[in-house]
Amino acid sequence: MPRAFRLFILPAALALLAGCATGPSARLHYTIKQEPGSRPLQQVVLLPVDVDVYEMSAGGIKEEVPDWSDVAGENVRNALLVSKDPEGKCCVTREVDSSSLTDVERGILEEHLALFNTVAANAMWADLPVNSAWHFKAQHFDYTLGDGLAFLKTNYGIDAGLIILGEDVVSTAGRKTTAVVGAMVGFIVPLGHSTLVGGLVDFETGVLLWLNHTVSGGNADLRERGSALGLARELMAGYPALDAAREPATSTGK
């Protein structure tokens, strides 16, 4: 995803954590709550996972470490492919085979991944305690990405896709020392955090069927497989009981 469009979601997720927002973070499209089983999706794919890992200096400067980002992204990707639903089956069984898409189609997909970032940010900001006038959106959750991804349904027979974005900020030893010293004199120095945001989009309509996020205030490290698996399981705990989450799809992807 183009960097200019990245990470709008993360301030919202962190604000929800800092504000101790109450209630479940997972949101379902209102039609699913009104009519359970009304969207029997059979073919759900995992779209490219995008996780950035930064190192934060003693002065609070963040710098991405590409090698760490690659490791974290792969860990989260693998975790999502093995995470289980309450019936013990994988929440998603295969990945999108981007090599089968045309250049134009890949461009459209990237644009909609960026759009998801903005839509997810808006949805999470509406959940903030200070935005009580917008809390009705949690009950009547009706966000959409538009129908631009309908070609994935029409041309490839894929019903829906799981979009995952994340960020991991790792504090340097100097930053940790500064935090300890600051605590001794009553000054709080924020340390790192890990966050994942996930959404399930219906390709035919563009409707965002499910949205969830999870944030760790520094206890997780997405560079570690076990930590990535734990955070991924927290994220998928609110995954809707759609047919796609119960019935493994026939693998035709990677």
SEKOL-45308 format. One record per atom (N, C-alpha, C, O): x, y, z; residue in one letter. Coordinates in steps of 0.02 Angstrom, whole numbers, padded with zeros to 5 digits, always signed. Atoms other than C-alpha are relative to their C-alpha. Layout:
N
XYZa/...
//
This chain:
254
+00042-00059+00000m/+00000+00000+00000m/+00044+00062+00000m/+00093+00064+00037m/-00040-00061+00001p/+00068+00174-00041p/+00005+00030+00070p/-00045+00036+00105p/-00010-00024-00067r/+00145+00248+00117r/-00042+00062+00017r/-00061+00072+00074r/+00037-00062-00013a/+00052+00412+00096a/-00070-00014+00027a/-00100+00029+00059a/+00068+00017-00021f/-00111+00322+00131f/-00001-00044+00062f/-00054-00063+00086f/-00005+00048-00054r/-00048+00215+00274r/-00012+00029+00069r/+00002+00088+00081r/-00002-00010-00071l/-00082+00213+00459l/-00047+00054+00028l/-00036+00077+00084l/+00050-00043-00029f/-00231+00330+00478f/-00036-00035+00057f/-00061-00003+00104f/+00037+00039-00049i/-00308+00190+00580i/+00034-00001+00068i/+00000-00008+00119i/-00036+00013-00062l/-00173+00183+00712l/-00012+00052+00054l/-00020+00032+00112l/+00017-00047-00053p/-00204+00348+00804p/-00068-00015+00030p/-00078-00007+00091p/+00067+00015-00026a/-00387+00297+00819a/+00002-00060+00046a/-00029-00059+00100a/-00004+00060-00042a/-00344+00125+00887a/+00034+00016+00066a/+00012-00007+00119a/-00036-00017-00061l/-00221+00198+01012l/-00042+00046+00044l/-00039+00040+00105l/+00043-00044-00039a/-00345+00332+01064a/-00054-00041+00036a/-00072-00025+00093a/+00049+00043-00032l/-00473+00196+01099l/+00030-00036+00060l/-00002-00044+00112l/-00034+00033-00055l/-00345+00107+01207l/+00011+00048+00057l/-00004+00032+00115l/-00015-00049-00052a/-00294+00264+01301a/-00064+00024+00034a/-00063+00039+00094a/+00063-00024-00027g/-00475+00316+01324g/-00040-00053+00035g/-00094-00039+00062g/+00035+00055-00033c/-00524+00147+01392c/-00071-00007-00026c/-00119-00012+00013c/+00067+00006+00030a/-00669+00135+01271a/-00033-00064+00023a/-00002-00117+00025a/+00035+00059-00025t/-00801+00018+01335t/-00035-00036-00057t/-00044-00009-00111t/+00037+00039+00049g/-00892-00119+01243g/+00048-00037-00047g/+00107-00022-00049g/-00042+00039+00046p/-00830-00242+01113p/+00026+00042-00057p/-00008+00088-00080p/-00028-00038+00056s/-00715-00177+00977s/-00024-00027-00066s/-00026+00010-00116s/+00022+00030+00064a/-00781-00297+00844a/-00068+00027-00019a/-00114+00032+00021a/+00063-00026+00026r/-00918-00226+00735r/-00023-00042-00059r/+00018-00062-00101r/+00030+00037+00054l/-01036-00320+00619l/-00048+00044-00040l/-00081+00087-00011l/+00048-00036+00041h/-01135-00251+00473h/-00070-00015+00027h/-00086-00071+00046h/+00065+00007-00033y/-01311-00221+00535y/-00044-00055-00030y/-00085-00084+00005y/+00041+00052+00031t/-01387-00343+00409t/+00017-00069+00028t/-00026-00113+00031t/-00019+00065-00028i/-01288-00487+00486i/-00032-00008+00069i/-00054-00063+00086i/+00030+00004-00066k/-01353-00445+00659k/-00076-00009-00005k/-00106-00045+00035k/+00073+00005+00008q/-01532-00427+00597q/-00020-00067-00030q/-00072-00095-00011q/+00017+00062+00034e/-01528-00582+00487e/+00062-00046+00000e/+00096-00051-00051e/-00057+00046-00002p/-01395-00708+00544p/-00003-00051-00056p/-00055-00081-00069p/-00002+00047+00054g/-01339-00816+00401g/-00023+00028-00066g/-00029-00008-00116g/+00026-00030+00061s/-01401-00692+00272s/+00055+00009-00053s/+00039+00022-00111s/-00055-00007+00047r/-01228-00683+00191r/+00044-00063+00003r/+00098-00062+00032r/-00037+00064-00002p/-01170-00865+00166p/+00060+00000-00047p/+00058-00032-00100p/-00059-00004+00042l/-00999-00824+00095l/+00039-00066+00001l/+00050-00095+00054l/-00036+00064+00005q/-00904-00977+00033q/+00074+00009-00016q/+00115-00032+00005q/-00068-00010+00022q/-00745-00906-00042q/+00028+00064+00031q/+00013+00119+00007q/-00031-00057-00033v/-00647-00792+00074v/+00076-00007-00004v/+00103-00060+00011v/-00073+00003+00006v/-00465-00748+00042v/+00032+00051+00046v/+00002+00100+00066v/-00041-00047-00038l/-00330-00664+00144l/+00036+00044-00050l/+00075+00020-00091l/-00034-00048+00043l/-00272-00507+00055l/+00070+00014+00028l/+00084-00004+00085l/-00069-00012-00024p/-00089-00450+00068p/+00001+00034+00068p/-00029+00087+00078p/-00006-00027-00068v/-00046-00420+00251v/+00054+00054+00001v/+00108+00044-00026v/-00046-00056-00001d/+00038-00253+00283d/+00014+00021+00072d/-00029+00051+00105d/-00020-00018-00068v/+00131-00230+00449v/+00066+00037-00003v/+00114+00013-00034v/-00062-00039-00004d/+00262-00096+00481d/+00027-00003+00071d/-00010+00003+00119d/-00033+00001-00065v/+00387-00111+00623v/+00050+00058+00003v/+00091+00066-00041v/-00043-00058-00010y/+00474+00043+00690y/+00042-00007+00063y/+00021-00040+00111y/-00041-00005-00060e/+00615+00071+00813e/-00005+00072+00025e/+00005+00119-00014e/+00009-00067-00029m/+00585+00218+00931m/+00059+00017+00044m/+00074-00020+00092m/-00060-00021-00036s/+00738+00311+00996s/-00018+00031+00067s/-00076+00040+00084s/+00010-00031-00065a/+00762+00388+01167a/-00037+00066-00006a/-00074+00086+00039a/+00034-00064+00011g/+00702+00553+01093g/-00069-00006-00029g/-00101+00045-00042g/+00068+00010+00026g/+00542+00476+01026g/-00004-00001-00076g/-00059+00000-00103g/-00001+00003+00072i/+00596+00471+00843i/-00010-00072-00023i/+00023-00117+00001i/+00014+00066+00026k/+00524+00323+00747k/+00030-00009-00069k/+00025+00035-00112k/-00028+00016+00066e/+00614+00241+00602e/-00017-00072-00018e/-00004-00118+00022e/+00019+00068+00019e/+00550+00092+00506e/+00062-00042-00013e/+00112-00019-00041e/-00053+00049+00014v/+00660-00062+00500v/-00030-00052-00048v/-00066-00097-00026v/+00033+00042+00050p/+00612-00150+00337p/+00006-00075+00014p/-00043-00111+00005p/-00007+00072-00014d/+00684-00320+00387d/-00047-00022+00055d/-00076-00076+00051d/+00047+00017-00054w/+00582-00317+00547w/-00072+00000-00026w/-00112-00042-00006w/+00068-00003+00029s/+00427-00267+00448s/-00016-00064-00039s/-00071-00091-00034s/+00010+00061+00039d/+00451-00416+00332d/-00014-00059+00046d/-00059-00099+00033d/+00008+00056-00047v/+00468-00537+00479v/-00068+00004+00034v/-00103-00046+00039v/+00064-00008-00035a/+00318-00465+00571a/-00058-00014-00046a/-00107-00047-00027a/+00054+00012+00047g/+00210-00467+00416g/-00009-00074-00015g/-00066-00098-00019g/+00004+00072+00013e/+00252-00648+00381e/-00028-00037+00061e/-00066-00084+00053e/+00025+00032-00061n/+00219-00695+00563n/-00076+00009+00006n/-00112-00038+00023n/+00073-00013-00005v/+00047-00613+00561v/-00037-00038-00054v/-00090-00067-00041v/+00032+00037+00056r/+00006-00689+00392r/-00007-00073+00019r/-00062-00101+00012r/+00003+00071-00019n/+00049-00864+00454n/-00049-00011+00057n/-00084-00061+00059n/+00044+00007-00057a/-00045-00835+00616a/-00073+00001-00021a/-00114-00036+00006a/+00069-00004+00023l/-00204-00787+00523l/-00021-00063-00036l/-00080-00082-00034l/+00017+00060+00037l/-00195-00943+00417l/-00008-00061+00046l/-00034-00113+00025l/+00008+00056-00046v/-00189-01054+00572v/-00047+00016+00058v/-00065-00029+00096v/+00045-00017-00054s/-00300-00956+00692s/-00066-00037-00008s/-00091-00045-00064s/+00061+00041+00001k/-00455-01056+00738k/-00061+00038+00023k/-00057+00083+00065k/+00064-00026-00024d/-00637-01011+00757d/-00023-00046+00057d/+00010-00095+00071d/+00023+00042-00056p/-00741-01083+00902p/-00009-00073-00018p/-00008-00116+00027p/+00009+00070+00019e/-00769-01243+00801e/+00067-00033-00018e/+00068-00090-00040e/-00066+00029+00011g/-00582-01269+00782g/+00024+00001-00071g/+00072-00034-00088g/-00021-00004+00070k/-00569-01225+00598k/+00030+00068-00015k/+00018+00116+00022k/-00034-00062+00017c/-00467-01091+00513c/-00050+00055-00019c/-00101+00042-00052c/+00043-00056+00017c/-00545-00920+00499c/+00006+00019-00074c/-00042+00043-00103c/-00010-00011+00071v/-00472-00902+00325v/+00045-00056-00025v/+00094-00074+00008v/-00035+00061+00022t/-00407-01045+00220t/+00049+00010-00057t/+00089-00035-00071t/-00047-00010+00055r/-00313-00968+00076r/+00012+00074-00011r/-00023+00116+00015r/-00018-00069+00015e/-00231-00810+00010e/-00019+00017-00071e/-00028-00028-00113e/+00013-00021+00069v/-00268-00708-00143v/+00064-00011-00040v/+00119+00004-00017v/-00056+00010+00044d/-00155-00756-00287d/+00007+00062-00044d/-00022+00065-00098d/-00005-00064+00036s/-00104-00582-00343s/+00033-00007-00068s/+00024+00037-00111s/-00032+00009+00065s/-00002-00653-00487s/-00051-00013-00055s/-00036-00004-00114s/+00052+00013+00050s/-00165-00698-00573s/-00038+00063-00020s/-00079+00061-00066s/+00033-00062+00015l/-00223-00517-00573l/+00038+00039-00053l/+00099+00033-00059l/-00032-00044+00049t/-00189-00395-00713t/+00030+00060+00037t/+00014+00072+00096t/-00029-00059-00031d/-00088-00237-00679d/-00053+00049+00022d/-00049+00079+00075d/+00055-00045-00017v/-00247-00135-00682v/-00037-00025+00062v/-00055+00014+00106v/+00035+00028-00057e/-00332-00253-00560e/+00041+00007+00064e/+00013+00021+00117e/-00042-00008-00060r/-00184-00248-00441r/-00001+00073+00023r/-00001+00086+00084r/+00004-00070-00019g/-00191-00058-00446g/-00065+00016+00035g/-00066+00053+00085g/+00065-00010-00031i/-00376-00060-00404i/+00000-00029+00071i/-00028+00000+00117i/-00003+00032-00066l/-00343-00179-00260l/+00039+00043+00049l/+00017+00053+00106l/-00040-00044-00044e/-00207-00065-00188e/-00040+00062+00020e/-00036+00083+00077e/+00040-00059-00015e/-00324+00084-00200e/-00052-00015+00054e/-00065+00026+00098e/+00052+00017-00049h/-00457-00007-00101h/+00029-00021+00067h/-00005-00014+00119h/-00033+00013-00064l/-00334-00065+00031l/+00013+00067+00035l/+00004+00072+00096l/-00010-00066-00029a/-00291+00118+00056a/-00067+00030+00023a/-00070+00062+00076a/+00067-00024-00019l/-00477+00160+00060l/-00023-00032+00065l/-00053+00000+00107l/+00018+00034-00062f/-00503+00029+00195f/+00032+00035+00059f/+00001+00042+00112f/-00035-00035-00053n/-00374+00120+00299n/-00039+00060+00024n/-00047+00071+00084n/+00038-00060-00017t/-00476+00280+00293t/-00068-00017+00031t/-00088+00013+00080t/+00066+00019-00026v/-00645+00195+00320v/+00006-00029+00070v/-00034-00014+00113v/-00010+00029-00066a/-00579+00094+00467a/+00015+00054+00052a/-00010+00051+00108a/-00016-00055-00046a/-00508+00253+00545a/-00064+00037+00019a/-00074+00052+00078a/+00063-00035-00015n/-00677+00340+00530n/-00044-00040+00047n/-00074-00012+00093n/+00043+00043-00042a/-00767+00192+00608a/+00026-00001+00071a/-00014+00000+00119a/-00027+00003-00068m/-00648+00185+00756m/-00004+00068+00035m/-00016+00070+00095m/+00009-00066-00030w/-00652+00373+00784w/-00071+00009+00024w/-00083+00042+00075w/+00070-00006-00020a/-00842+00361+00792a/-00013-00036+00065a/-00062-00021+00100a/+00008+00038-00062d/-00820+00239+00937d/+00030+00034+00061d/+00017+00014+00117d/-00032-00033-00057l/-00718+00359+01044l/-00052+00029+00048l/-00103+00054+00026l/+00048-00025-00049p/-00804+00409+01207p/-00021+00072-00012p/-00078+00090+00002p/+00016-00070+00010v/-00796+00593+01159v/-00046+00011-00060v/-00073+00065-00069v/+00042-00005+00059n/-00893+00558+00999n/-00066-00035+00010n/-00089-00073-00033n/+00061+00035-00018s/-01052+00501+01083s/-00056+00010-00051s/-00099-00033-00059s/+00052-00012+00050a/-01158+00580+00946a/+00002-00049-00057a/-00046-00057-00094a/-00008+00048+00055w/-01090+00449+00826w/-00002-00072+00023w/+00008-00117-00017w/-00001+00069-00026h/-01105+00296+00938h/-00055-00043-00031h/-00051-00104-00028h/+00052+00040+00032f/-01263+00244+00846f/+00028-00040-00059f/-00001-00090-00079f/-00030+00036+00056k/-01148+00190+00704k/+00024-00069+00020k/+00029-00114-00022k/-00021+00066-00024a/-01089+00045+00812a/-00058-00049-00005a/-00048-00108-00019a/+00058+00043+00003q/-01266-00023+00815q/-00025-00008-00072q/-00049-00061-00092q/+00021+00002+00071h/-01307+00021+00634h/+00063+00006-00042h/+00072+00055-00079h/-00065+00000+00034f/-01136-00022+00563f/-00011-00012-00074f/-00032-00067-00094f/+00017+00005+00071d/-01151+00011+00376d/+00054+00029-00045d/+00039+00058-00097d/-00055-00027+00039y/-00980+00060+00312y/+00012-00041-00064y/-00002-00101-00066y/-00011+00034+00064t/-00931+00018+00133t/+00063+00028-00034t/+00083+00085-00022t/-00056-00020+00042l/-00782+00025+00015l/-00022+00013-00072l/+00019+00027-00115l/+00025-00007+00068g/-00894+00041-00138g/+00007-00066-00038g/+00032-00115-00010g/+00002+00062+00038d/-00910-00088-00276d/+00059-00009-00047d/+00056-00049-00094d/-00058+00004+00044g/-00739-00066-00354g/+00035-00067-00003g/+00071-00081-00050g/-00031+00066-00002l/-00683-00241-00304l/-00046-00055-00026l/-00031-00114-00018l/+00048+00050+00025a/-00832-00327-00385a/+00031-00047-00051a/+00007-00103-00060a/-00032+00043+00050f/-00716-00394-00520f/+00029-00063+00031f/+00036-00114-00003f/-00026+00060-00033l/-00643-00515-00392l/-00054-00053+00007l/-00040-00113+00006l/+00057+00046-00002k/-00816-00592-00375k/-00018-00023-00071k/-00028-00083-00083k/+00021+00015+00068t/-00858-00583-00560t/+00051-00042-00038t/+00033-00091-00070t/-00052+00033+00040n/-00692-00638-00634n/+00032-00060+00033n/+00057-00105-00001n/-00038+00053-00035y/-00621-00751-00499y/-00042-00040+00049y/-00017-00087+00080y/+00044+00039-00043g/-00771-00813-00400g/+00015+00005+00074g/-00001-00041+00112g/-00017-00009-00071i/-00708-00743-00234i/-00052+00045+00032i/-00065+00100+00007i/+00054-00037-00031d/-00844-00683-00117d/+00024+00059+00042d/-00005+00113+00039d/-00020-00051-00048a/-00747-00584+00012a/+00075-00005+00016a/+00106-00056+00002a/-00071+00000-00017g/-00575-00536+00074g/+00012+00027+00069g/-00023+00072+00092g/-00020-00022-00066l/-00493-00513+00243l/+00059+00047-00008l/+00112+00028-00034l/-00052-00051+00004i/-00389-00353+00254i/+00030+00010+00069i/-00005+00019+00118i/-00035-00007-00063i/-00257-00339+00389i/+00055+00053-00006i/+00097+00049-00051i/-00053-00050-00005l/-00151-00187+00432l/+00026+00001+00072l/-00011-00016+00118l/-00026-00002-00068g/-00036-00165+00581g/+00062+00042+00007g/+00094+00060-00043g/-00061-00037-00016e/+00104-00072+00665e/+00028-00026+00065e/-00008-00042+00112e/-00035+00020-00060d/+00233-00123+00793d/+00055+00052+00012d/+00096+00064-00033d/-00052-00049-00018v/+00342+00007+00882v/+00041-00030+00056v/+00015-00045+00110v/-00046+00031-00048v/+00494-00062+00973v/+00045+00054+00030v/+00079+00090-00007v/-00042-00050-00033s/+00581+00047+01101s/+00072-00024+00005s/+00085-00082+00019s/-00070+00016-00008t/+00770+00054+01101t/+00016-00005+00075t/-00024+00015+00117t/-00022+00004-00069a/+00867+00019+01261a/+00002+00070+00031a/-00015+00079+00090a/-00003-00068-00025g/+00894+00206+01277g/-00069+00028+00017g/-00077+00064+00066g/+00068-00023-00012r/+00708+00239+01265r/-00027-00031+00065r/-00060+00003+00104r/+00023+00034-00061k/+00673+00111+01401k/+00033+00030+00062k/+00000+00038+00114k/-00035-00031-00056t/+00805+00189+01513t/-00031+00068+00016t/-00040+00086+00074t/+00032-00065-00009t/+00727+00360+01485t/-00067-00007+00035t/-00085+00034+00077t/+00065+00011-00031a/+00558+00289+01534a/+00007-00015+00074a/-00033+00009+00115a/-00012+00016-00070v/+00628+00218+01696v/+00018+00063+00040v/-00009+00075+00094v/-00020-00061-00033v/+00712+00381+01741v/-00059+00049+00006v/-00068+00081+00058v/+00058-00044-00001g/+00556+00478+01695g/-00050-00019+00053g/-00078+00023+00087g/+00047+00024-00050a/+00448+00369+01806a/+00023+00019+00071a/-00018+00031+00115a/-00028-00016-00066m/+00564+00405+01952m/-00014+00073+00020m/-00018+00089+00079m/+00012-00071-00015v/+00531+00592+01937v/-00072+00020-00017v/-00089+00079-00019v/+00070-00014+00012g/+00347+00575+01894g/-00017+00021-00071g/-00069+00052-00083g/+00012-00018+00070f/+00362+00597+01706f/-00008-00064-00041f/+00036-00107-00042f/+00016+00061+00038i/+00281+00467+01594i/+00028+00005-00071i/+00014+00052-00107i/-00028+00005+00068v/+00377+00418+01437v/-00032-00059-00035v/-00020-00116-00015v/+00033+00055+00034p/+00271+00315+01317p/+00051-00047-00032p/+00101-00026-00061p/-00042+00050+00031l/+00350+00153+01260l/-00034-00025-00063l/-00080+00007-00089l/+00026+00026+00063g/+00311+00045+01110g/-00071-00028+00006g/-00100-00030+00060g/+00066+00031+00003h/+00147-00034+01057h/-00004-00044-00061h/+00036-00038-00108h/+00015+00042+00057s/+00080-00164+00939s/-00075+00003-00014s/-00115+00000+00033s/+00071-00003+00016t/-00085-00152+00847t/-00014-00035-00066t/+00027-00032-00113t/+00024+00031+00061l/-00180-00250+00716l/-00072+00023-00011l/-00111+00028+00037l/+00068-00018+00019v/-00337-00195+00624v/-00021-00045-00058v/+00016-00052-00106v/+00023+00046+00052g/-00439-00315+00520g/-00071+00015-00022g/-00113+00036+00018g/+00067-00010+00026g/-00591-00302+00409g/-00017-00052-00053g/+00027-00075-00089g/+00024+00048+00050l/-00695-00421+00303l/-00045+00038-00049l/-00097+00064-00028l/+00039-00037+00050v/-00760-00344+00141v/-00032-00047-00050v/+00000-00093-00076v/+00038+00037+00050d/-00894-00416+00028d/+00018+00030-00068d/+00003+00089-00080d/-00024-00028+00063f/-00819-00397-00146f/-00057+00022-00046f/-00049+00071-00082f/+00054-00017+00047e/-00985-00393-00238e/-00031+00068+00015e/-00046+00106-00031e/+00034-00062-00019t/-01058-00248-00140t/+00047+00053+00029t/+00031+00112+00029t/-00046-00046-00034g/-00907-00170-00053g/-00016+00010+00073g/+00019+00047+00107g/+00021-00007-00070v/-00996-00185+00114v/+00054-00027+00047v/+00082-00081+00035v/-00046+00023-00051l/-00881-00198+00264l/-00040-00042+00050l/-00076-00015+00092l/+00041+00045-00039l/-00955-00351+00349l/+00022-00003+00073l/-00019-00015+00118l/-00028+00007-00068w/-00841-00350+00502w/+00061+00043+00006w/+00100+00050-00042w/-00059-00040-00014l/-00712-00236+00580l/+00021-00011+00072l/-00021-00012+00117l/-00025+00010-00068n/-00602-00266+00731n/+00071+00028+00006n/+00105+00036-00045n/-00069-00021-00013h/-00442-00203+00810h/+00022-00026+00067h/-00019-00039+00111h/-00028+00018-00065t/-00327-00254+00950t/+00066+00037+00008t/+00104+00045-00039t/-00059-00041-00014v/-00190-00153+01033v/+00034-00026+00063v/+00001-00040+00113v/-00040+00018-00058s/-00051-00203+01152s/+00043+00059+00018s/+00076+00088-00026s/-00038-00058-00021g/+00031-00067+01254g/+00074-00013+00008g/+00108+00027+00040g/-00072+00013-00005g/+00203-00147+01240g/+00017-00071+00019g/+00076-00089+00022g/-00012+00069-00020n/+00181-00328+01293n/+00009-00048-00059n/+00030-00105-00050n/-00006+00042+00059a/+00179-00395+01115a/+00059+00021-00043a/+00083+00078-00038a/-00054-00014+00048d/+00314-00406+00983d/-00014-00042-00061d/-00003-00103-00061d/+00021+00036+00059l/+00256-00452+00810l/+00058-00033-00037l/+00047-00071-00084l/-00058+00035+00029r/+00433-00506+00764r/+00006-00071+00027r/+00043-00112+00000r/-00001+00067-00030e/+00403-00657+00876e/-00063-00038-00020e/-00118-00012-00016e/+00057+00039+00025r/+00292-00796+00808r/-00055-00008+00052r/-00113+00002+00037r/+00051+00011-00052g/+00206-00833+00972g/-00038+00062+00016g/-00099+00059+00027g/+00033-00064-00015s/+00169-00651+01005s/-00047+00019-00056s/-00102+00043-00044s/+00043-00016+00057a/+00101-00626+00829a/-00062-00044+00000a/-00117-00020-00016a/+00057+00046-00003l/-00010-00779+00849l/-00050+00022+00053l/-00110+00020+00042l/+00044-00022-00053g/-00078-00715+01014g/-00040+00061-00018g/-00100+00064-00004g/+00035-00061+00019l/-00120-00544+00945l/-00050-00014-00057l/-00104+00015-00059l/+00046+00018+00054a/-00196-00620+00788a/-00062-00035+00026a/-00117-00024+00001a/+00057+00034-00029r/-00307-00732+00893r/-00046+00049+00035r/-00107+00042+00032r/+00042-00052-00032e/-00366-00581+00993e/-00040+00037-00054e/-00099+00050-00045e/+00034-00035+00054l/-00407-00493+00830l/-00057-00040-00028l/-00111-00014-00040l/+00050+00043+00032m/-00503-00641+00758m/-00053-00025+00048m/-00100-00059+00026m/+00050+00023-00049a/-00601-00672+00919a/-00069+00026-00017a/-00119-00005+00000a/+00065-00027+00017g/-00738-00561+00851g/-00022-00015-00071g/-00068+00016-00097g/+00016+00017+00069y/-00741-00640+00678y/-00071-00028-00004y/-00090-00070+00037y/+00070+00020+00002p/-00923-00665+00624p/-00009-00074-00016p/+00033-00105-00049p/+00015+00071+00012a/-01002-00838+00620a/-00030-00009-00069a/-00086-00033-00076a/+00022+00009+00069l/-01015-00836+00432l/+00018-00071-00022l/+00061-00103+00009l/-00016+00066+00026d/-01013-00997+00331d/+00074-00005-00017d/+00105-00058-00011d/-00070+00001+00020a/-00840-00947+00272a/+00046-00016+00058a/+00100-00042+00049a/-00041+00013-00058a/-00775-00959+00449a/-00009-00072+00026a/+00027-00094+00071a/+00014+00067-00024r/-00847-01133+00470r/+00018-00054-00052r/+00034-00111-00034r/-00010+00050+00052e/-00823-01218+00302e/+00061+00018-00042e/+00057+00065-00081e/-00059-00015+00039p/-00648-01222+00227p/-00015+00001-00075p/-00047-00044-00101p/+00011-00005+00071a/-00651-01163+00047a/+00050-00042-00038a/+00105-00056-00013a/-00046+00037+00042t/-00573-01263-00093t/+00057+00044-00020t/+00046+00098-00048t/-00058-00043+00012s/-00396-01196-00113s/+00017+00001-00074s/+00031-00050-00105s/-00022-00009+00068t/-00358-01124-00282t/+00053+00055-00004t/+00075+00075-00058t/-00050-00053-00004g/-00236-00991-00223g/+00068-00028+00013g/+00085-00084-00008g/-00070+00020-00013k/-00058-00998-00162k/+00003-00060+00048k/+00057-00084+00064k/
//
